[in-house]
Amino acid sequence: MAACLALAACGPDEAAQRRTREFVGFWVAEYRAEAGTVRYLMERRDDGTYEATFVLLVDGKVEDRLVEGGSWFVQDGSYKLKIDRRNGAKTRILVPRNYETYSVRAVGADSIELTHALSGTPMRERRVPPAFRLEAL
């Protein structure tokens, strides 16, 4: 199809490619965790790789920082991550926590709404410029 104005009007391959392209770029989000507030900055590249920096905030102060990277894709309404490395160390392929799945609730030009499949934690990512720094929140 020459134009794809709504995902429902696209063929399966075209819809998947469009949805994938919408996820490419720099995104920031924040969510509550048992230990405090987690903020992250994610760069999803169009080659299917990503890098993310996470900070754990307790009482507004950074208590911990984690950098991870790996591969990502969108399929059948799910966003999936395969974590290949954490803080520079390779992860083990057979460890289930190195794979994450999120249901995709909504995708807009500047925001993505996700729900973590196992924990049920909702997240709303917002698009930010490449020069954005996590500490700027």
C-alpha positions as CSV (number, residue, x, y, z in Angstrom):
1,M,0.0,0.0,0.0
2,A,1.3,3.4,-0.9
3,A,0.1,5.2,2.2
4,C,-0.6,3.7,5.6
5,L,-2.7,6.2,7.6
6,A,-3.9,3.7,10.2
7,L,-2.3,0.4,11.3
8,A,-5.6,-1.3,10.5
9,A,-5.4,-0.3,6.9
10,C,-1.9,-1.8,6.4
11,G,-0.9,-5.2,5.5
12,P,0.8,-7.2,8.3
13,D,4.4,-6.5,7.1
14,E,3.8,-2.8,6.5
15,A,2.1,-2.4,9.9
16,A,4.9,-4.1,11.7
17,Q,7.6,-2.0,9.9
18,R,5.7,1.2,10.6
19,R,5.2,0.4,14.3
20,T,8.9,-0.5,14.6
21,R,10.0,2.8,13.0
22,E,7.8,4.6,15.5
23,F,9.9,3.1,18.3
24,V,13.2,4.3,17.0
25,G,14.8,7.3,18.7
26,F,15.6,8.6,22.2
27,W,13.0,8.0,24.9
28,V,12.7,8.8,28.6
29,A,10.4,7.4,31.3
30,E,9.9,7.0,35.0
31,Y,8.2,4.4,37.2
32,R,7.9,3.4,40.8
33,A,9.7,0.3,42.0
34,E,10.0,-1.3,45.4
35,A,13.3,0.4,46.1
36,G,12.4,3.8,44.9
37,T,11.8,5.7,41.6
38,V,13.4,4.4,38.4
39,R,14.2,6.7,35.5
40,Y,15.6,5.6,32.3
41,L,16.9,7.0,29.0
42,M,16.6,4.6,26.1
43,E,18.0,4.9,22.6
44,R,16.4,2.5,20.1
45,R,18.2,2.2,16.8
46,D,16.7,1.2,13.5
47,D,19.1,-1.7,13.3
48,G,17.2,-3.4,16.2
49,T,19.8,-2.6,18.9
50,Y,19.3,-0.4,21.9
51,E,21.2,1.1,24.8
52,A,19.5,2.3,28.0
53,T,20.7,4.1,31.2
54,F,18.7,3.5,34.4
55,V,19.0,5.5,37.6
56,L,17.4,4.5,40.9
57,L,16.3,7.5,42.9
58,V,15.7,7.3,46.7
59,D,14.4,10.5,48.3
60,G,15.3,12.4,45.1
61,K,19.0,11.3,45.1
62,V,20.6,8.9,42.7
63,E,21.4,5.7,44.6
64,D,22.3,3.4,41.7
65,R,23.0,3.5,38.0
66,L,22.8,0.7,35.4
67,V,23.7,0.7,31.7
68,E,22.3,-2.1,29.5
69,G,22.2,-2.9,25.9
70,G,20.9,-5.5,23.5
71,S,18.3,-6.0,20.8
72,W,14.6,-5.1,20.5
73,F,11.6,-5.6,18.3
74,V,7.9,-5.2,18.1
75,Q,5.6,-8.1,17.2
76,D,1.9,-8.8,17.5
77,G,1.3,-5.9,19.9
78,S,4.3,-6.7,22.1
79,Y,7.6,-4.9,22.5
80,K,10.4,-7.2,23.4
81,L,14.0,-6.8,24.7
82,K,16.9,-9.2,24.7
83,I,19.5,-7.8,27.1
84,D,23.0,-8.7,25.9
85,R,25.1,-6.7,28.5
86,R,24.7,-4.9,31.8
87,N,27.4,-2.3,32.9
88,G,29.7,-3.6,30.2
89,A,29.5,-7.3,31.2
90,K,28.0,-9.9,28.8
91,T,24.7,-11.4,30.1
92,R,24.0,-15.2,30.0
93,I,21.6,-16.1,27.2
94,L,19.8,-18.8,29.2
95,V,18.8,-16.5,32.1
96,P,15.1,-15.6,31.8
97,R,15.6,-12.1,33.3
98,N,17.6,-11.1,30.2
99,Y,14.4,-11.2,28.2
100,E,11.6,-8.7,28.7
101,T,8.2,-8.3,27.2
102,Y,5.8,-5.3,27.3
103,S,2.3,-5.0,25.9
104,V,2.0,-1.9,23.7
105,R,-1.0,0.2,24.9
106,A,-0.6,3.2,22.6
107,V,2.0,4.7,20.2
108,G,2.0,8.4,19.3
109,A,4.5,10.6,17.6
110,D,6.1,11.7,20.9
111,S,4.9,9.0,23.4
112,I,4.7,5.2,23.9
113,E,2.6,3.6,26.5
114,L,3.7,0.2,27.7
115,T,2.9,-2.4,30.4
116,H,5.5,-4.8,31.6
117,A,4.1,-8.3,30.9
118,L,5.2,-9.9,34.2
119,S,4.9,-7.1,36.8
120,G,2.0,-5.2,35.3
121,T,4.0,-1.9,35.7
122,P,2.7,0.7,33.3
123,M,5.2,3.1,31.7
124,R,4.8,6.1,29.5
125,E,7.9,6.9,27.4
126,R,8.2,10.3,25.9
127,R,10.5,11.2,23.0
128,V,13.4,13.4,23.8
129,P,16.2,14.9,21.6
130,P,19.5,13.0,21.2
131,A,21.4,15.6,23.4
132,F,19.0,14.9,26.4
133,R,20.6,14.0,29.7
134,L,18.9,11.8,32.2
135,E,19.7,14.2,35.0
136,A,17.7,16.9,33.3
137,L,14.4,15.5,34.6
